């Protein structure tokens, strides 16, 4: 008789289960050297002998299992030690170092909690989020989830950037793709306003002091259940879907005989985003095709240079001199949420006094709870116009904190721009350049130059700063704190929603491509082979002509590569990196800055 362990309901529910012994063991048991008539002559001895034999076999089996477990543990430790010593830290994804907060939240139960259908005529199946929510004032059946700035679930830019999408003319070939990708939908950051406000509401409900009425009645039993910073399931899907999409768009560029290097920071949500993207692009065996280079982010005691989180090495981006966007948002919020705050107070009696900041946190809970749980009761507390205004509050924040109204807008993004230029010009970086990590960027093992696909994973504010560092003045338009301007260009939900991506194509054409081409017949002009650069943000062409006049007013939005590189040769100087990040200059009112650098210049 042999034994094995069978796991039942939990780790402590273990019992023995009889298993047939293999033939060799059965034979060995039959060949035990005992006389055939021994048990017949001594029945009491027989019973005792059988019991002893069984006990011996059980003991032998237990010892065998114990030895196997010890060997397995030693082998695992040896393997872990071996992998730690053989794989350089920069290529290790497990265990995670400097992963940041990784607390998960309550599991969703949308099948039970979903209040839809809201009516037979308005029913739309959740996919997987419940977004078909009746919103007061939404007469055009528009989605409020595309009016949530950087906390919008991913969607392709619906309106583009002012240029028509054009196909490649026959004979032209994309030779390289440089992709910079934001992580997917996630939980709120640590110590955020929504986290603190959620704790306040939870305490009111737990203390039985809440007496909300009407639309706020759900708060009487409210319990905040969001995690911290890591991806939620829809965020994982966003990156997997993006990997599939990029495979369909650029799979031909992958050389199956090579293994590419892709880069991520150590933040858990960035690492996981990279892994889900790779699984979508290459399949579950993606580690055969790509290696993740993991660059430390979040070591605030001794921060490493990391261009994928450029603010880590730009001190002034995290101080009062860069609060213009936050100040502008506060002014606008006090204006557009005045009526909403009054409505909420009317449903709360005298035991809870809503402030504008509370109303804003409640509005922000809508997108975060939706991506975490599938639906949020906070969403329909606000009118459609208030959701449009919510989007604008985030536009103001980014304009003053990361784009051209920020003193560090260019500086935070310039490190990645310099890396892009180095790759295109086929050289490493061997001198200190902004946030570039020279240890990594001066080594072709960690900064390869021969790839046709470059995949980098980053954050929303970093993507915004990169566009600023490149000099896309299309987004330099001043955004007043009194409301959106006409023909607004900087709309954050169109630029940096969850899962946002910047794709930069390098294109080789057999002849110059006509600047005013409209059909295949007029695609080319006479001349030598010419290279071009084509920017796409969230699947729409970002034209280069409006920001860089020397690129020309092209119908396809492209720019000749040589012209673009000449323009970008001055981008590092324009960013004023050292002064912008480390200089001693005063904070100025929002709107005083127009070029993504400090008002006072370095001397």
Secondary structure, DSSP 8 states (H G I E B T S, - for coil): -EEEEEE-SSTT-EEEEEE---HHHHHHHHT----TTHHHH-HHHHHHHHHHHHHHHHHHHHHHHHHHHHHHHHHHHHHHHHHHHHS-GGG--SS-SS-----------HHHH----S-GGG----SSS------TT-TT---GGGSSGGGS-----SS-SSS------TT-EEEEEEEEEE--SB---TT-HHHHHHHHHHHHHHTT-----GGGGGGGG------SSSB-HHHHHHHHHHHHHHHHHHGGG--TT--EEEEEESSHHHHHHHHHHHHHHH-TTGGGTEEEEEE-----SS----GGGGGGG-GGGGSGGG-HHHHHHHHHHHHHTHHHHHHHHHTSTTT----HHHHHHHHHHHHHHHHHHS--TTGGGS-HHHHHHHHHHHHHHHHHHTSTTSTTHHHHHHHHHHHHHHHHTT----S--TT--HHHHT-TTTS-SS-SEEEEEE-HHHHHHHHHHHT-GGG-----TTS--TT----HHHHSSTT-EEEEEEEEESS-B-TT--SGGG-B-SSS-EEEEEEEETTEEE-STTT-GGG---SS--EEHHHHHHHHTTHHHHHTHHHHHH-------TTS--SSS-SS---
